Amino acid sequence: MAMHGKLRRERGLQAEYETQVKEMRSQLSEQLRCLELQGELRRELLQELAEFMRRRAEVELEYSRGLEKLAERFSSRGGRLGGSSREYQSFRKEPSLLSSLHCWAVLLQQTRQQSRDSAALSEVLAGPLVQRLSHIAEDVGRIVKKSKDLEQQLQEELLEVVSELQTAKKTYQVYHTESMNAEAKLREAERQEEKRAGRSAAAAPATATTEAGPLRKTSLKKGSRLVEKRQAKFLEHKLKCTKARNEYLLSLASVNAAVSNYYLHDVLDLMDCCDTGFHLALGQVLRSYTAAESRTQASQMQGLGSLEEAVEALDPPGDKAKVLEVHAVAFCPPLRFDYQPHEGDEVAEIRVEVELRDEILPRAQNIQSRLDRQTIETEEVNKTLKATLQALLEVVALEDGDVLDSFQASPSTESLKSTSSDPGVRQAGRRRGQQQETETFYITKLQEYLSGRSILAKLQAKHEKLQEAINRGNKEERQVPWTQYTQRKLQKSHHPRPSSQYNHKLFGGDMEKFIQSSGQPVPLVVESCVRFINLNGLQHEGIFRVSGAQPRVSEIRDAFERGEDPLVEGCTAHDLDSVAGVLKLYFRSLEPPLFPPDLFGELLASAELETTEERVELVSRLLAQLPGPVLVVLRYLFTFLNHLAQYSDENMMDPYNLAVCFGPTLLPVPPGQDPVALQGRVNQLVQTLIVQPARVFPPLTLLPGPVYEKCMAPPSASCLGDTQVEGLAGENEPELEAGIPVQEDALEGVVEAVACFAYTGRTAQELTFQRGDVLRLHERASGDWWRGECAGTRGLIPHKYIMLPEGAEKHMVGQGLQASGELLSSPESLLAMEFIHR
């Protein structure tokens, strides 16, 4: 019954999530419809004005009677402007709701008061003003279309982020289920062990003289070994569950920040984009009209004054606020996504476990650095955006001012026609071209600005969550005894995998033959490099783009060639670029390459297809011709690259950037063909594989083999055999026992400290050392310096760059030497203490 209750609760939460996403999709569709209605409103308004001007020019010769009929005619037309929408009918009934419609109402009222006009006014109305209104209508249609396309792109990105949240949630649920199963198995093994121990103790007096004693000891030893194995398996699954939960919580914060940013900022900016130049251009046309009226009929000054006031009242922010008020249901931000724990999981926050601290601390620092750079870039783009908008409005105002100038200089019909010379037309054409170029640049910069601001919102949400978790972790670690912390750190220690001997060459060889001879479904170099990057470098900026140190790359490659795994221990996060270089070097050196040259042309042909579905179908059909082992490796690689691209906000490596890095590596252009001409399509093909690995490659049911896991744990002793477990257990015992007298000896006189940071001496008396170096301290020279030695060289050592063991600090305080406590709670101090205990 409890299981059925859990299923019902989970189904209810899933239904609530689907309903929330469905409502959001409905809102986004309604927003697009509202923007289209806004564009239609403006275009219909401009069409009405243009038609009005033409008809006004025709009836100008009929004087007051014709003008009165015209005013009545347009006043009675109620269905065209704004369509049949209920909201826009309310705008028609109350023109003061929108400033542009208010101008239209004042114009009609002023027209009823007119009685006569001149031929010059008729020429102006039928000529320049009508042409200008058609230009404005064309500009409005173009800007609205571009704004709609941009909004659709932003909505697709927003829905993609929401979809990634669901994926993260499912991943977390899977790992939490595995963690609970592992815990249940561990408890069962512990109960069996307790039963064996109880039976052994009860039967010990009766069988003390028999030969059954060794058999029971063997049984107890096997039970104990089983408990140890299941304990290690449980810790591994628990760590994976914690990582998956952390990713889910980060995705949750990122999605909520992106949704809030979109609804509170992006939509408003897109509405501003739709209004770009419209109010200004409309105002300029109407000002031209009022100037012409003032010269032809002085008796209409009162009506023109009213129209001028309406033009001055054109208020883009006010109109935007009124539209938002009328369409509050469509534009109000949706409810925040809430955290949904899986099957009784009570942890609702990001946890900084000891095993994850070395991963989360650099990630928080990288996000902070990325935030600083992205903030500067966004501010610069915003400055350019404002300057471009000002230039665009100036071009719009300049074109409208020419009409007024020509009318003021040439009031008569003949002279006005003579001023419409070819040079003036060419100059106007150049200004139109300049306006369109400025407009395109403005849309581009607006897209960059909105994208940058969305990235800022997501990074800021992640950084705040990580910082809160780090602060909580610091408080918890200060409360944990040092012995317990040391044991957890030692449990994280890596043990080297035993080396293997290969019958086929690894680098530069045939991968399919290597897999068959070595029995590794995924070559060790691929599996180990991917695991190392998963554990240390998913957020590393420029991963696969920045080249590693060539000597280090060669060293790691040679170790893999010898059958060793150099990434289990001996490598740090500083080697990320070198490890990434080894992975690319491996795939680049394969002979034959992963993608056969005879399929190169057909694969590139898929990049020319327009729709994604057609490209995926063709590529999947072509890759089905490859051998099974090769497909397993490709599926493993591109699933990893897809996961890596999900961190593009932090590592700046989106699918396209990764495709640029892996395109020449995986699909080299055959000899005799132009690499420059074909590289674009190669990159597009690789990008399709990165974005759609689940649809391109066969699933696990059709193609058995290793599958990439998003949440990995470091290789532990549970991955080794029984003999190696016993050997490793025996190796760790003397290390812990020998660690105690080393510290006691150090406290006798000379104290050993560990460098938390690298330091370069500025004088001959100051020592130079690297992070992690062991320094011997003799005495305190001052509050900021020690006298000591490094590698046999004596000199001065800065206090703030080192960390003393806790016991040594207490000992020196007793002698009158005070050690700074500033670094005890910092991440560097923990790293230093780890070096000492190692």
MODACOR-V691045 format. One line per field, one symbol per residue. ss: DSSP state (2 for helix, 1 for strand, 0 for the rest). burial: + if it has 16 or more other ideal C-beta (glycine too) atoms within 10 Angstrom, else -. A space follows every 10 residues. Layout:
ss=???
burial=???
This chain:
ss=0222222222 2222222222 2222222222 2222222222 2222222222 2222222222 2222222222 2222200000 0000022222 2220222022 2222222222 2200000022 2222222222 2222222222 2222222222 2222222222 2222222222 2222222222 2222222222 2222222222 2220000000 0022222222 2222222222 2222222222 2222222222 2222222222 2222222222 2222000222 2222222222 2222220222 2222222222 2200022222 2222220222 2000000000 0000000000 0002222222 2222222222 2222222222 2222222222 2222222222 2222222220 0022222220 0222222222 2222222222 2222222222 2222222222 2222222222 2222222220 0222222222 2000000000 0000000000 2222222200 0002222222 2222220000 0000000002 2222222222 2000000000 0022222222 2222222220 0000002222 2222220000 0222222222 2220000222 2222222222 2222200222 2000222222 2222220000 0000222222 2222222222 2022220000 0000000000 0000002220 0222222222 2222222222 2222222200 1111100010 0000010010 0001111111 0000111111 0011111122 2111022222 2222000000 0000002222 22222220
burial=---------- ------+--+ +--+--++-- +--++-++++ ++++++-+++ -++-+++-++ -----+++-+ +--+------ ++-----+-- ++--+-++++ ++++-+++-+ +-++--++-+ ++++++++++ -++-+++-++ --++-+++-+ +--++--+-- ++--++-++- ++++++-+++ -++-++--+- --+--+---- ---------- -----+---- --+--++-++ ++++++++++ ++++++++++ +++++++++- +++--++-++ +-++++++++ ++++++++++ +++--++--+ --++--++-+ +--+-+--++ -+++-++--+ +--+--+--+ -+--+----+ ++++++++++ ++++-++--+ +--+---+-- ++-++--++- -++-++--++ -+++-++--+ --+--+---- ---------- ----+--++- -+++++++++ ++++++++++ +++-++--++ --+---+--- ----++--+- -+--+-+--- -+---++-+- ++-++--+-+ -+++++++++ ++++++++++ --++---+-- -++--++-++ ---+++++-- +---++++++ ++++++++-+ --+++----+ --++-++--- ----++-+++ -++--+--++ ++++++++++ +++++++-++ +++++-++++ +++++++-+- -------+-- ++++++++++ +++--+++-- ----+--+++ ++++++++++ ----+----- ---------- --+--++--- ++++++--+- ------+-+- +++-+++--+ ----++-+-+ ----+++++- +++++--++- ++----+-+- --+---++++ +++++++-
